Amino acid sequence: MLQYIRFQATDANRRGLRPGVFALVNGLARDGHLSAADRRFWRSSNDWFTERVADPASVEPGIFVAHPFAVSWFDATAEDLLARIPGYLRILDRHKVGWERRLTEDPGVIVYSDADQVLATPRE
């Protein structure tokens, strides 16, 4: 069975969602909380991911409008992508941002998939 991995906030936001690792670190960067070293890591790593991982909204415009509660999960076989996540997690730890690692065979109703990830909405 396929396994999926997600790194997300331990606490839900005002929409009831638990933002993923990228959203959490992007928020710290946006708010000016990253050190110079963390900012370099964040910028180069985000650029690295942008070059290698499809943005579901670019592939299927409007997908997040149609599925506003959808969240992304890594395919467990995407080892090259997963190898970069610990750097993001160290940033969250330094800023005392709670996060958790989730592993599942059933991420919900899959509304998008590619070789590295799925976008899924919770099952009702």
LOPA-164180 format. One record per residue: x negated, y, z of N, C-alpha, C, O in turn. Coordinates in steps of 0.02 Angstrom, whole numbers, plus 32768, in hexadecimal, padded with zeros to 4 digits. Example, Ala and Ser with C-alpha at 12.3 -4.5 7.8 and 13.67 -1.06 7.14 Angstrom:
! LOPA-164180
7D6C7EE481867D997F1F81867D6C7F5B81867D387F5A81A7/7D7E7F9081627D547FCB81657D7B8002818A7D6280398192/
***
This chain:
! LOPA-164180
7FD67FC580008000800080007FD4803F80007F9F803F8020/7FE980727FDD7FC480B17FDC7FC780D280207FF980CF8043/7F9080F180337F8E811780707F858161805E7F638172802E/7FA4818C80857F9E81D3807B7F8781F480BC7F9881DD80F3/7F5F822980B57F42824B80EE7F53829580EA7F4F82B480B4/7F6582B181237F7382F981277F54831481677F5882F5819C/7F36834E81617F1B8373819B7F4683B081A27F4B83D98174/7F6683B781DC7F9883EC81E47F968409822A7F7783ED8257/7FB8844182337FBE846182747FE3843482A58010840E8291/7FD1843882E47FF68412831780388434832780678413833F/803D84758319807B849A8327809C84B082E6807B84C482B7/80DE84AD82E6810484C382AB8105850F82A88102853182DB/810A8528826A811185718261815B858482658185855A8275/816A85C3825781B085DA825E81DF85BA822C821C85BC8235/81C4859C81F681EE857881C681F8852F81DA821C850A81B9/81D8851B821181DE84D7822881AB84A7820881AF846B8212/817C84C381E28148849B81C28107849E81E980FB84CD820F/80DE846C81E0809C846B81FD806A847881C4805C844C819C/805184B681C1802484C681897FE8849781857FD0847E81B7/7FD1848C81487F978461813D7F568485814B7F5484C18157/7F21845F81487EDE847781597ECA84B4812F7EAD84E3814A/7ED984B480EF7EC584EC80C57EEB852C80D97ECD856180DE/7F2C852680E47F53856080F97F3A857B813B7F3885B88145/7F28854F81697F10856581AB7ECF858D81A57EC985C381C2/7E9F857281807E5F859581797E6785D3814D7E478606815A/7E9185CF81197E9E860B80F07EBA8643811B7EA9867D8111/7EE68632814B7F02866481777ECD868581A37ECD86C181AD/7E9F865C81BD7E68867881E57E3D86A881BA7E2986DD81D2/7E308694817C7E0986BE814F7E2F86FF813F7E1287358142/7E6E86F9812F7E978733811F7E98876681587E9887A2814D/7E9A874B81957E9E877781D07E5A878E81E87E5587B0821C/7E25877D81C37DE2879581D47DC18774820F7D968792822F/7DD48736821F7DBA871382597D7D86E7824C7D6186CB827B/7D6886E0820D7D3186B281FE7CED86D582047CE6870F81F2/7CBD86B1821F7C7886CA821F7C5F86CC81D77C7F86B281AA/7C2586EB81CD7C0986EE81897BFB86A7816F7C0986988135/7BE1867B81997BD2863781847C13861181747C1785EE8141/7C45861881A07C8585F781937CA5861281547CC485ED812E/7C9F865381487CBC8671810C7C9B865580CD7CBD8648809C/7C59864D80D07C35863080957C4D85E980897C5B85D68050/7C5185C080BF7C69857C80B77CB0857C809A7CBE8558806A/7CDC85A480B77D2285A780A27D2785B980597D4B85988033/7D0485EE80447D0A86067FFF7CEF85D17FCF7D0F85C27F9D/7CB385B67FDD7C9685857FAE7CBE85447FAD7CC685257F78/7CD885307FE67D0084F27FE87D4384FB7FC67D5A84CF7FA2/7D6385347FD27DA385407FAF7D9885417F647DC085257F3E/7D6185617F4D7D5285627F067D46851B7EEC7D5D85097EB6/7D2184F27F137D1484AD7F017D5584877EF87D5E84647EC6/7D83848D7F287DC4846B7F237DEC84847EE77E0C845D7EC4/7DEC84C57EDB7E1284E27EA47DFA84C57E617E2384BA7E34/7DB984B97E5B7D9E849D7E1D7DAF84537E147DB0843B7DDB/7DBC84307E4A7DC383E77E467E0983CB7E527E1883937E3D/7E3383F27E727E7583D87E857EAB84027E647EAA84407E66/7EDA83E07E457F1184037E237F3D84277E567F4B840C7E8C/7F5384637E447F8484877E6C7FC984727E527FDA84817E18/7FF184507E7B803284397E63805C84717E44808284647E15/805684AF7E5D807D84E67E42806684FA7DFC808C85157DD5/802784EC7DEC800E84F97DA8802584C47D77803284D27D3D/802A84877D908040844F7D66808C84517D5C80A584467D25/80AF845F7D9280F984627D91810F84A47DB0812084A67DEB/811184DB7D888126851B7DA3816A85167DC5819884F67DAC/817085377DFD81AF85377E2181B884FC7E5181EC84F77E71/818684D07E56818F84957E80819A84A77ECA81C084867EED/817884DC7EE1818084EF7F2781C185157F3381D985197F6C/81DD85327EFF822085507F04825485197F088282851C7F31/824C84E77EDE827B84AF7EDD827584837F1C82A584647F32/823984817F39822B84567F738205847E7FA881CA84727FB4/822784AE7FC9820584DB7FF881E784B9803681BD84D78057/81FC847D804581E1845A808081AF8424806E819D83FB8099/819A8423802F816A83F180198124840180358111843B803B/810083CC804680BB83D3805E808E83A3803880A58370801E/804F83B48035801E838D80107FFD835A803D7FEF83668078/7FF0832080207FCC82E980417F9482D380127F9F82CD7FD6/7F5882C8802D7F2282AB80067F2F82617FFD7F498240802A/7F1D82477FC37F1A81FF7FBA7EDC81E87FE07EA882077FDB/7EE281B380067EAA819B802F7E6D818780057E3681828020/7E76817B7FC57E3D81697F9A7E1781A67F817DE3819E7F60/7E2E81E27F8F7E0E82207F787DD482317FA67DD282677FC4/7DA482037FAC7D6E82097FDC7D4382477FD27D2D82668003/7D37825B7F937D0F82977F877D3182D67FA27D1083047FBA/7D7382D77F9F7D9883117FBA7D9A830E80067D8E83408028/7DA882D480207DAD82CC80697D6A82DA808C7D6982F080C5/7D3382CF80697CF182DB80877CE6832580967CBB833580C0/7D0A835280767D02839980827D2E83B480BA7D2383EC80D1/7D5E838E80D07D8E83A681027D6E83B381467D8383E38167/7D3F838B815E7D23839981A17D0983E081AA7D0D83FA81E2/7CEE83FF81777CD88445817D7D118474818F7D0984A181B7/7D4B846981707D86849081807D9C848381C87DAF84B181ED/7D9A844481DC7DB0843282207D82845082557D9A8463828A/7D41845482467D13847482767D2484BE827F7D2084D882B6/7D3884DF82497D4D8525824E7D8A852A827B7D8D855582A7/7DBB84FF82707DF8850082997DE684F382E27E018514830F/7DBA84C482EF7DA584B583347D8584F283557D938502838E/7D58851583307D378550834C7D698586835E7D5D85AD838D/7DA18589833A7DD485BC83467E0D85A183717E4085C3837B/7E048565838B7E36854583B77E7B854183977EAE854B83B7/7E7B853283567EB9852783307EC784DC83337E9E84B4831B/7EFF84C9834F7F10848283557F1F846383127F44847F82E9/7F03842883077F10840382C97F1483B982D97EFD83A2830D/7F33839582AA7F39834D82B17F2F832C826E7F3D834A823A/7F1882EF82707F1082C682337F4A829582327F5582708262/7F6E829481FA7FA6826581F37F95823581BB7F7982488188/7FA681F781C57F9B81C181947FDD819C818C7FFC818981BE/7FF28193814E8032817181428031814D80FF800B815D80D2/805C811C80FB806A80FC80BB80A7811D809A80B28114805E/80CD814280C1810B816280A8810C81AC80BA812481BF80F0/80F181D6808E80EF821E809D8132824280968138827C80A7/8165821F807E81A7823C807181BA8233802981A282058008/81E6825D801181FB825A7FCB81C7827E7FA081BF82BB7FA5/81A482587F77816E82757F4F818C829C7F1481B282817EEC/817A82DC7F10819383087EDB815D83197EA8816B83367E74/811E83087EB980E683137E8C80AF82E27EA080A682D47EDB/808B82C97E708051829F7E80801D82A47E49802D82AF7E0E/7FDE829C7E5D7FA782957E2D7F7682657E4D7F8582467E80/7F3B825F7E327F0B822D7E497EF2823B7E907EDB820E7EB3/7EF6827A7EA67ED9828D7EE77F0B829C7F1E7EF9829C7F59/7F4982AA7F0C7F7982C37F3D7FC182B67F297FD082A57EF0/7FEC82BD7F5B803482BE7F4E805082FB7F73803483127FA4/808883137F5980AF83467F7A80F183257F8B8113830A7F5F/810383277FCA813E83037FE08169832C800F815083568035/81AA8320800C81D88340803A81EC830C806F81EE82D08061/81FB832280AB820F82F380E0824E82CE80CC827A82E980AA/8252829080E28290826A80D882C38282810A82B382948142/8302828380F5833882998122834C826281518379826C817A/
***
